[in-house]
Amino acid sequence: MAYTEPLARIRAHLQIRSLLVRQCLAEFLGVFVLLLLTQGAVAQAVTSGETKGNFFTMFLAGSFSVTIAIYVAGNVSEAHLNPAFSLAMCLLGRFPWAKFPIYCLVQLLAAFSASGATYILYYDALQNYTGGNLTVTGPKETASIFATYPAPYLSLNNGFLDQVIGTGMLIVGLLAILDRRNKGVPAGLEPVVVGLLILVIGLSMGVNCGFPLNPARDLGPRLFTYLAGWGPEVFSAGNSWWWVPVVAPMVGATVGSATYQGLVGLHHPEDPELAQDLDSTQRKASDLAKPVSPPMLECKL
């Protein structure tokens, strides 16, 4: 008791009462964890010449970092972690529009801050790998540690479509995972399944531009690299690619939300008991539709 009383007094003085402030702090920490772990895996692979990491390990770390980030912030801010997901929740009436710009700003600031932490963590490795010459293109480029850039063959139109489809699949998967009237996921395991969803998207749609799918995850680090020494080329590279990972995921979130709701979500019975009755009725109808074989006559000769 003697030890808990001082802690209780400290908590009483430091505890934040405002729900919005607590949500913003949790969202900031969640995005920070997500970006630090994701960028750290990429930095380790790039600065080691892929001797201590590769395409798969980067995607694996990025996917599991989403899982950890959701556990960090989920019960406080709902762990949006992505303006595209926040937009989807607003469109579906599950998140107030008044909080949307606030969440977007917090996510952007967290991504920017995490990029700074990654830069500090790997500062010596970056200097050793690049010889102090921070470039956006070329054999020793390191800007892609922080933000995404298109493959040399990728056009802006194809890249935009890539992000619309990728983000659309992300939102469809997330809505299915969160849909309690569908198969659902056991409580507490949602972050794990979301991480697997991210991994599948990365492994199937990651080659074109690294599947950013998240405006804050891309723009925040890009702003950091602009200020930290990579310069204005971070915005001009890839035929001025920078706006595609900002705009296209928002379009993809809209398309994904409409797709899931239009094909699945809107057609659930409102009452769970009604859903069970409907299922029972459908089974009975299926049984009635089956042809009935005439009774077999037993021969007693």
N, C-alpha and C positions, 0 to 999 in steps of 0.2 A: 504493500500500500504506500509505503514511504517513497518508493521509486515511481509509482504511477501518478501520484498527485502532481509533481512538477511537470510531467509530460502532459497531463490533462490541462494544466494551466497554460502551457506553451501552445497546445493545440487550440485552446479557447481563444488565444490572442491571434494566432496565425491563420486559423481556418477561414476560408473564403466562403461567404454566404451566397453570393450571387451565382445563380445557376449558369448564366451565360459566360461569366468569367471562368468558372470551373470547366465548362465545356471547351472554351478556347484554349485553356492551358493543356487540357488532355489532348485536344486535337493537335496542338503544336508539338507536344511530346511524341504523339503517335507518328506524325509525319517525319519528325526529326529522326526517330529510330528507323523508320522505313528507309529514308534516304541515306542515312549514315551506313547502314548495313549493305544496302544495294550498291552504293558508290564504292564502298570499301572493297567489295568483292571484285568490282571492275578494275579498280586501281591496282589491286594485288595482281590481277592477271596481266594488265597492260604493262605495268612497270617491271614485271619479271619476265617480259617477253613470252608470256603464256607458259612459263615453266612451273608456275604456282597457281594456275587457274586457266580456265578456258571458257568457251561458249556455254557449255552446260553448267559449269559451276557458277557462272555469273547469273544465269537464269534461275538456278536452284536457290541461290542466296537471296535473289530478289523476291522469289515467291515466298520463301520462309520468313523473310523480313516483313511481308504483309501480315502473315499469321501473328508474329510477335507484336506488331503495331496494333492490330485489332485487340489483342489481349490487353495491351497497355491502356487503350483509350475507349474500348467498346462500351462499357457500362456507364461512361460519363458523357462522352460526346457522340456516341454511336459509331465512332471511328469511320467517318466518311473518307478521310485521307485523300480525297480526290474531288476537285470541283465538278467533274462530270457526274460522279455519284450523287453529290449534293444537288445538282440540277435535276437528276432523275427523281430524287426524293421530293423535290419541290413540285415537279410536274405531276407526281402521283398524289400530291396532297399530304405527304407524310412528314414534311419539313417546312417550317414557315419561310416564306420568301424574304422576310425581314432579316433573317439570319444568314441568308445565302451569301451576300457580299462579305459579311464578317468572316464566315468560314473560309471563303476563298482567299481573303487577305491573310488569315492565320496560316493556312496551308502554304501559301506562297512564301511567307516569312520563314516558316519552319524549313522549307526546302532550301531556301537561300542560306539559312544558318547551318544546316547539316552539310551543305557544300563547303562552307568555311571550315567546319570541323574535319571533313575528309581531307581538305587541302593541308591543314595543319598536321594531321595524322600521317599523311604520306608526303610531306614536304621534301624530306631528304630523298625519298625514292623518286619523286618527280624530278628533282634536280639531277640526280644521278642518271636517270633514264634519258632525259632531254638535254643534258648539258646546260640547263638554264634557259633553253629556248622553247618557250611554251607556244605550240602551234595547234592550229585547228585542222589542218590537212597535212598529208605527207606521211612517210613511214614512221615517224616518231611523234605523231599527233597524240595529244592527251586530252583534248577538249571533250571527247566522247566518254571520258570517265564520268563526266558530270551531266551533260545533256545529250540528247540523241541527234544523230545526223543521218541523212539518207545514204543508201548504197549508191555508188557511182551511176548505176544504170537506172535508178528510180526517178521518174518524172514527178512533178508536183501533183498532177492529177491522180496518178496511181498511188502516190503517197497519201494524199488526202483520203482516197477510197480505202486504203489500208487501215488508216486510223478510224474511219467511220465503222468499218466492219469489225475491227478488233475491239473497239470500245463497245459497239453494239453487242457483241458476244459476251463481253464482260458484264454488261448490265443485265442481259438475259440470264446469265448464270447466277448472278447475285440475287436477282429477284426470285429465281427458282429456289435458291438455297434458303431465302428468307420467307418463302411462302409456306405458311403452316397448313394451308389447305391443300397443298401438293404433298409430295413425299416428305419434304422437310429434312432437317438434320438434327440429331440428338443435341439437346441444349449443352452448350459449352464447346461443342466441336465445330461450330460454324467457322471460326478462324482457320482451322486446319483445312477444311474443304475449300474455303476461299483461296488459301495458298495453293492448293492443288489446281484450282481453276486458273490462277495466274500462271502456274507452271505450264499447263497445257496450252494456253494461249501463246506463251512465249516460245515454246518448242514448235508450234505450228505456224506462228505468224510473226516471228521475231527477226527474220533475216533481212527484210526490206529496210527497216529503220530502227530496230531495237524495241519495238512495241511500247512506246511511252504511255499511251492511253490515259494520260493524266496531265492536264495543263500546268498545274503547280509543280509537279515533279520535273517538268522540262523547263519552264520559264524561269523559275527561281534559280536553279543551277546555272542557267545560261546568263542570267544577269550577274551572278557571282563571277563567272569566268570572264565576262566582259570587264569587270572592275579589277580582277585579280591578275591580269597580265596577258590574257589571250586576245583582248582587244575587240574591235568592231567586227572582225571576221566571223565571230560566233553568230552574228545576225545575217551576214551576207553569204556564208557558205551554203552549198547545196541549193543554189539559185534562190537564196533568201528563204530557206526552209523553215526558219524559226516559228512562223505563224501557224504552220500546219498542225504541230502537236498541241497548239493552244485552241484552235478553232474546231478542228475535225473531231476531237473527242467529245466536244459538247454536242455536235450534230449526232455523233454515234450514240450518245446517251439518250437523246431524244428518240432516235430510231429504235434503239434497244428497248426502251420503256414502252413505246407504242406496240412493238412487235410482241413482247411477252404479254402485255395486257390484252391486246387484240386477239391473240391466239389461245391464251390460257387463262390469264388472271380474271378477265371479265366474265368468264363462263362458269366460275365456281358457284354452287348454291350458297346463298348467304348464311344459312344455318348449317352447322356441321352435322346435326342430326338429320337434316333434310338431305345432305350429301350421302349419308349412310342409307337412308330410305331409297334414294335414287339409285344407288349402287345395287341394293337388294332388288328393286324393281327391274333394273336392267338384266340382272342375272335370271330372274324369273322369266322375263321375256325371251331371253336367250334359250332357256330350257324349253319353253313352249314352242319355240321355232324349230327345235330339233325334230326330225321325223320319228314317229313312234312306231316301233316294230310290232306286228301283230303277235298276240300271245302264242307261245309254242304249245302245241297239243301233245300231251304226253301219251305215248303209245304203251298200252298195258297188255299187249298181246303176249 
